[in-house]
């Protein structure tokens, strides 16, 4: 093939393709012509590469084709422009789906903590099995309270935030196993119950409650939500309904995996309360009030904003344009 002859014969068409790509508001006729020129240039590029391999002419035509394809198909949406919809609709709708499971988990968690605390604190033998009496007394009288003040507030808040965020992320990510969220929740319930037992055994139960409530209201609720999300993901492939297990699992993973982002932010707030409020010498109504307000903000977002988004048709999943057209199923 004579490359110079082909270039001379097609240059006008290539130039016209470039002009069409630059049009800001093409008419219907312009779009039809753009499609036609795009197809013609694609054929020219195939001829050029088949006969001569990579050449300057082929590079020019390839660039023109890429520009035409982008103009015809459009560019992806700026992720930053999707943030308002994510936080106003998708995330709260996903949280709202978990409300009843979260409530069940919370009730079970509190019950387990209460049973363990009462069972151990009322049996001196069980208390003694936890350690030396002097060490346990020191924990109840000094160490439990000092935990909240022995480190700089900012560093302490950052540490508890990252630790709790990792726990929440594990519940969601490994929720498909079914046992992982249950194991994490049980470990935390046993840990909290055992600590409560030691505090109550040494007549410091009021200290335990007062130091746990300011940050624990939102922190534990966030962990409950994470456990609920993980269990919902697990159940999606146990009982997928009319969809295949892969489709049900993908839908649950897309919609509920985003809950992790919301929980990371909620746990940041609880971490700030734990680092900058719990250890302060302020009146307890003030500290607990701050913690209750933080929980109130989260519940308002989860229940009121989430309920409104759900009634508007949101499920927390991506839009059809973002995830692709679904396969229709019968039933």
RODREN-602603 format. One line per field, with one value per residue (C-alpha): residue number from 0; residue in one letter; x, y, z. Coordinates in nm, 4 decimals. Example, Ala and Ser with C-alpha at 12.3 -4.5 7.8 and 13.67 -1.06 7.14 Angstrom:
<nodes>
domar <- 0_1 $
pati <- A_S $
east <- 1.2300_1.3670 $
north <- -0.4500_-0.1060 $
up <- 0.7800_0.7140 $
</nodes>
This chain:
<nodes>
domar <- 0_1_2_3_4_5_6_7_8_9_10_11_12_13_14_15_16_17_18_19_20_21_22_23_24_25_26_27_28_29_30_31_32_33_34_35_36_37_38_39_40_41_42_43_44_45_46_47_48_49_50_51_52_53_54_55_56_57_58_59_60_61_62_63_64_65_66_67_68_69_70_71_72_73_74_75_76_77_78_79_80_81_82_83_84_85_86_87_88_89_90_91_92_93_94_95_96_97_98_99_100_101_102_103_104_105_106_107_108_109_110_111_112_113_114_115_116_117_118_119_120_121_122_123_124_125_126_127_128_129_130_131_132_133_134_135_136_137_138_139_140_141_142_143_144_145_146_147_148_149_150_151_152_153_154_155_156_157_158_159_160_161_162_163_164_165_166_167_168_169_170_171_172_173_174_175_176_177_178_179_180_181_182_183_184_185_186_187_188_189_190_191_192_193_194_195_196_197_198_199_200_201_202_203_204_205_206_207_208_209_210_211_212_213_214_215_216_217_218_219_220_221_222_223_224_225_226_227_228_229_230_231_232_233_234_235_236_237_238_239_240_241_242_243_244_245_246_247_248_249_250_251_252_253_254_255_256_257_258_259_260_261_262_263_264_265_266_267_268_269_270_271_272_273_274_275_276_277_278_279_280_281_282_283_284_285_286_287_288_289_290_291_292_293_294_295_296_297_298_299_300_301_302_303_304_305_306_307_308_309_310_311_312_313_314_315_316_317_318_319_320_321_322_323_324_325_326_327_328_329_330 $
pati <- X_X_X_X_X_X_X_X_X_X_X_X_X_X_X_X_X_X_X_X_X_X_X_X_X_X_X_X_X_X_X_X_X_X_X_X_X_X_X_X_X_X_X_X_X_X_X_X_X_X_X_X_X_X_X_X_X_X_X_X_X_X_X_X_X_X_X_X_X_X_X_X_X_X_X_X_X_X_X_X_X_X_X_X_X_X_X_X_X_X_X_X_X_X_X_X_X_X_X_X_X_X_X_X_X_X_X_X_X_X_X_X_X_X_X_X_X_X_X_X_X_X_X_X_X_X_X_X_X_X_X_X_X_X_X_X_X_X_X_X_X_X_X_X_X_X_X_X_X_X_X_X_X_X_X_X_X_X_X_X_X_X_X_X_X_X_X_X_X_X_X_X_X_X_X_X_X_X_X_X_X_X_X_X_X_X_X_X_X_X_X_X_X_X_X_X_X_X_X_X_X_X_X_X_X_X_X_X_X_X_X_X_X_X_X_X_X_X_X_X_X_X_X_X_X_X_X_X_X_X_X_X_X_X_X_X_X_X_X_X_X_X_X_X_X_X_X_X_X_X_X_X_X_X_X_X_X_X_X_X_X_X_X_X_X_X_X_X_X_X_X_X_X_X_X_X_X_X_X_X_X_X_X_X_X_X_X_X_X_X_X_X_X_X_X_X_X_X_X_X_X_X_X_X_X_X_X_X_X_X_X_X_X_X_X_X_X_X_X_X_X_X_X_X_X_X_X_X_X_X_X $
east <- 0.0000_0.1250_0.1003_0.1435_-0.1331_-0.3673_-0.2872_-0.3570_-0.6849_-0.8119_-0.6669_-0.9778_-1.1972_-0.9653_-0.9687_-1.3484_-1.3524_-1.1327_-1.3698_-1.6713_-1.4977_-1.4450_-1.8098_-1.9504_-2.3161_-2.3403_-2.6711_-2.8295_-2.6800_-2.3380_-2.3615_-2.4621_-2.1687_-1.9360_-2.0403_-1.9836_-1.6417_-1.5494_-1.6268_-1.4388_-1.1326_-1.1394_-1.1218_-0.8342_-0.6453_-0.6907_-0.5477_-0.2539_-0.1579_-0.2044_0.0141_0.2732_0.2477_0.2946_0.3476_0.3002_-0.0138_-0.1532_-0.0795_-0.2702_-0.5705_-0.5623_-0.5745_-0.8683_-1.0564_-0.9986_-1.1338_-1.4384_-1.5093_-1.4889_-1.7246_-1.9759_-1.9747_-1.9165_-1.6761_-1.7322_-1.8978_-1.6673_-1.6613_-1.6758_-2.0100_-2.1479_-2.0654_-2.3832_-2.6024_-2.3952_-2.4282_-2.7862_-2.9358_-2.7207_-2.5492_-2.8511_-3.0689_-2.8150_-2.8056_-3.1852_-3.2029_-3.0058_-3.2179_-3.4016_-3.1006_-2.9003_-3.1664_-3.1615_-2.7825_-2.7847_-3.0360_-2.8408_-2.5127_-2.6487_-2.8033_-2.4742_-2.2801_-2.5300_-2.5283_-2.1485_-2.1138_-2.3658_-2.2449_-1.8770_-1.9138_-2.1326_-1.8931_-1.5673_-1.4094_-1.4716_-1.3392_-1.0270_-0.9786_-0.9325_-0.6146_-0.4545_-0.6815_-0.4337_-0.4083_-0.7845_-0.8292_-0.5736_-0.7573_-1.0899_-0.9524_-0.6948_-0.6164_-0.9672_-0.9973_-0.6320_-0.6787_-0.8763_-0.6251_-0.2760_-0.2132_-0.2545_-0.6171_-0.5478_-0.3242_-0.5675_-0.8635_-0.6729_-0.5757_-0.9256_-1.0698_-0.8403_-0.8864_-1.2654_-1.2796_-1.0751_-1.3111_-1.6128_-1.4486_-1.3730_-1.7376_-1.8453_-1.5624_-1.5681_-1.9427_-1.9770_-1.8380_-2.1310_-1.9283_-1.6861_-1.9309_-2.0758_-1.7269_-1.6266_-1.9472_-1.9141_-1.5518_-1.6478_-1.9472_-1.7346_-1.4637_-1.7063_-1.8904_-1.5705_-1.4519_-1.7910_-1.7727_-1.4375_-1.5575_-1.8791_-1.6949_-1.4830_-1.7753_-1.6837_-1.9793_-2.0898_-1.7460_-1.7693_-2.1087_-2.0184_-1.6940_-1.8443_-2.1576_-2.0154_-1.8358_-1.9812_-2.3292_-2.2156_-1.9130_-2.1045_-2.3966_-2.1535_-2.0143_-2.3684_-2.4439_-2.1229_-2.2218_-2.5676_-2.4198_-2.1910_-2.4758_-2.6949_-2.4179_-2.3899_-2.7648_-2.7736_-2.6029_-2.7765_-3.1217_-3.0712_-3.4359_-3.5020_-3.1510_-2.8398_-2.6194_-2.3546_-2.6016_-2.7495_-2.4060_-2.2852_-2.5898_-2.5517_-2.1785_-2.2279_-2.5048_-2.3867_-2.0128_-2.0601_-2.1797_-1.8127_-1.7521_-2.0331_-1.9164_-1.5597_-1.6979_-1.9276_-1.6398_-1.4278_-1.6922_-1.7051_-1.3241_-1.3219_-1.5712_-1.3609_-1.0395_-1.1590_-1.4710_-1.4754_-1.1649_-1.2537_-1.3539_-1.6753_-2.0106_-2.1353_-2.4641_-2.2589_-2.0321_-2.3126_-2.5211_-2.2483_-2.2319_-2.6088_-2.6106_-2.3506_-2.5649_-2.8719_-2.7064_-2.6215_-2.9701_-3.1330_-2.9197_-2.9822_-3.3559_-3.4977_-3.2702_-3.2421_-3.6176_-3.6808_-3.4244_-3.5776_-3.9266_-3.7833_-3.6773_-3.3159_-3.1666_-2.8075_-2.6969_-2.5330_-2.7520_-2.8158_-2.5836_-2.3060_-2.3469_-2.4695_-2.8065_-2.9269_-3.0335_-3.4085_-3.5311_-3.8694_-4.0686 $
north <- 0.0000_0.3500_0.5364_0.8759_0.8043_0.6843_0.9898_1.2210_1.0428_1.0305_1.3451_1.5497_1.2870_1.2695_1.6457_1.6439_1.3831_1.6107_1.9024_1.6978_1.5977_1.9642_2.0643_2.1684_2.1115_1.8825_1.8449_1.5098_1.5217_1.5974_1.2944_1.0700_1.1973_1.1501_0.7834_0.7397_0.9068_0.7059_0.3798_0.4868_0.5927_0.2589_0.0777_0.3033_0.2285_-0.1443_-0.1122_0.0950_-0.1451_-0.4555_-0.3291_-0.1107_-0.1650_0.1379_0.4566_0.8294_0.8180_0.5291_0.7164_1.0202_0.8127_0.6178_0.9442_1.0653_0.7395_0.7559_1.1122_1.0158_0.7156_0.9319_1.1868_0.9203_0.7223_1.0100_1.0267_0.8740_1.0780_1.2707_1.0704_1.3940_1.4782_1.1449_1.2204_1.4210_1.1378_0.8816_1.0552_1.1767_0.8581_0.5478_0.5317_0.6177_0.3734_0.0961_0.1792_0.1865_-0.1699_-0.2854_-0.1227_-0.4307_-0.6614_-0.3951_-0.3776_-0.7553_-0.7583_-0.4711_-0.6481_-0.9753_-0.7943_-0.6122_-0.9336_-1.1243_-0.8444_-0.8340_-1.2117_-1.2313_-0.9314_-1.0626_-1.4231_-1.3427_-1.0546_-1.2621_-1.5581_-1.4849_-1.7942_-1.6703_-1.3252_-1.4832_-1.6825_-1.3560_-1.2643_-1.1649_-0.9663_-0.6801_-0.6536_-0.6613_-0.3997_-0.1763_-0.2192_-0.1213_0.1684_0.3205_0.1462_0.1536_0.5310_0.6053_0.4326_0.7342_0.9966_0.8418_0.9382_1.2676_1.3096_1.3374_1.0300_0.8312_0.9306_0.8295_0.4946_0.3949_0.5196_0.3087_0.0047_0.0269_0.1073_-0.2057_-0.4153_-0.2764_-0.3311_-0.6939_-0.7560_-0.6315_-0.7737_-1.1189_-1.1231_-1.3722_-1.6380_-1.5979_-1.6809_-1.3858_-1.1088_-1.3348_-1.4130_-1.0445_-0.9447_-1.2295_-1.1413_-0.7809_-0.8801_-1.1128_-0.8475_-0.5756_-0.8152_-0.9297_-0.5719_-0.4838_-0.7861_-0.6767_-0.3198_-0.4285_-0.6854_-0.4041_-0.1632_0.0486_-0.0362_0.3269_0.4251_0.1613_0.2817_0.6499_0.6019_0.3681_0.5639_0.8877_0.7195_0.3694_0.4692_0.5500_0.3206_0.0042_0.0994_0.1296_-0.2160_-0.3546_-0.2032_-0.3537_-0.6951_-0.6564_-0.5650_-0.8684_-1.1024_-0.9585_-1.0256_-1.3808_-1.4348_-1.3030_-1.6152_-1.8493_-1.7316_-1.5507_-1.5673_-1.5744_-1.4499_-1.6618_-1.6686_-1.4693_-1.1967_-1.1762_-1.1648_-0.8970_-0.6800_-0.7172_-0.6504_-0.3348_-0.1915_-0.2966_-0.2694_0.1071_0.0954_0.0652_0.4220_0.5538_0.3553_0.4820_0.8363_0.7451_0.5797_0.8875_1.0851_0.8310_0.8288_1.2065_1.1738_0.9023_1.0990_1.4483_1.4006_1.0710_1.1432_1.5037_1.6168_1.7715_1.6889_1.3471_1.4785_1.6939_1.4107_1.1578_1.4257_1.4771_1.1034_1.0818_1.3720_1.1951_0.8811_1.0914_1.2360_0.8880_0.7496_1.0488_0.9886_0.6138_0.6166_0.9469_1.0248_0.6536_0.6035_0.8947_0.7613_0.4137_0.5480_0.7279_0.3892_0.3718_0.0428_0.1514_-0.0226_0.1488_0.2907_0.0779_0.3009_0.2399_-0.1355_-0.2312_-0.3547_-0.6454_-0.9824_-1.0293_-1.3301_-1.4932_-1.5110 $
up <- 0.0000_-0.0879_0.2435_0.0808_-0.1656_0.1111_0.3219_0.0285_-0.0465_0.3120_0.4705_0.3976_0.5670_0.8652_0.8970_0.8839_1.1612_1.3727_1.3085_1.4142_1.7364_1.8247_1.7865_2.1251_2.0351_1.7331_1.5551_1.4762_1.1266_1.2726_1.5032_1.2144_1.0144_1.3117_1.3353_0.9624_0.9694_1.2795_1.1021_0.7911_0.9904_1.1782_0.8441_0.7338_1.0553_1.0016_0.6502_0.7709_1.0511_0.8351_0.5544_0.7279_1.1036_1.3242_1.1232_1.1902_0.9766_1.1826_1.5072_1.3805_1.2767_1.6059_1.8006_1.5912_1.6501_2.0261_2.0334_1.8286_2.0517_2.3621_2.2053_2.1085_2.4331_2.6733_2.9649_3.3069_3.5765_3.8040_4.1305_4.3294_4.1672_4.2913_4.6568_4.7332_4.6053_4.7952_5.1312_5.0803_4.9335_4.8918_5.2301_5.4494_5.2519_5.3122_5.6833_5.7022_5.5679_5.8713_6.1412_6.2726_6.2587_6.4411_6.7113_6.7595_6.7804_7.0313_7.2532_7.2407_7.3111_7.6159_7.7460_7.7130_7.8832_8.1696_8.2193_8.2226_8.4548_8.7078_8.6870_8.7463_8.9929_9.2253_9.2384_9.4239_9.2724_8.9197_9.0075_9.1567_8.8380_8.6467_8.8328_9.1610_9.3897_9.4152_9.0369_8.9950_9.2652_9.0956_8.7653_8.9221_9.1260_8.8904_8.5636_8.4148_8.4569_8.3716_8.0353_7.9155_8.0294_8.0233_7.6577_7.4717_7.3684_6.9957_6.9870_7.1994_6.9794_6.6662_6.8144_6.9227_6.5934_6.3756_6.5996_6.5986_6.2270_6.1556_6.3693_6.1827_5.8444_5.9342_6.0240_5.6814_5.4680_5.6251_5.6753_5.3912_5.6251_5.8624_6.1719_6.1645_6.2647_6.5343_6.6654_6.6760_6.8524_7.1046_7.1793_7.2453_7.4582_7.6697_7.7047_7.8104_8.0420_8.2093_8.2626_8.4101_8.6401_8.7829_8.8328_9.0050_9.2190_9.3623_9.4081_9.1067_8.8871_8.8720_8.7411_8.4690_8.3496_8.3601_8.1657_7.9065_7.8181_7.6665_7.3776_7.4004_7.2880_6.9335_6.9260_7.0127_6.7883_6.4973_6.5696_6.5856_6.2439_6.1043_6.2353_6.0830_5.7444_5.7512_5.8406_5.5645_5.3128_5.4446_5.4176_5.0600_4.9292_5.1727_5.0575_4.7230_4.6173_4.2397_4.1610_4.1383_4.4463_4.2619_4.1650_4.5147_4.6756_4.4326_4.5020_4.8790_4.8615_4.6557_4.8693_5.2144_5.1590_5.1413_5.5029_5.5997_5.4822_5.6978_5.9982_5.9639_5.9909_6.2808_6.4647_6.4049_6.5923_6.8758_6.8856_6.9287_7.2126_7.3769_7.3381_7.4230_7.6396_7.8341_8.0387_8.1212_8.4710_8.3435_8.5056_8.3978_8.2540_8.0182_7.9054_7.8650_7.6942_7.4353_7.3732_7.3460_7.0997_6.8841_6.8836_6.8067_6.4971_6.3719_6.4394_6.2712_5.9638_5.9677_6.0399_5.9183_5.6228_5.5415_5.5641_5.3298_5.0812_5.0963_5.0318_4.7288_4.5892_4.7025_4.8175_4.8730_4.5519_4.2556_3.9827_3.6740_3.4731_3.7263_3.7664_3.4181_3.2991_3.5168_3.3865_3.4135_3.6086_3.6292_3.9488 $
</nodes>
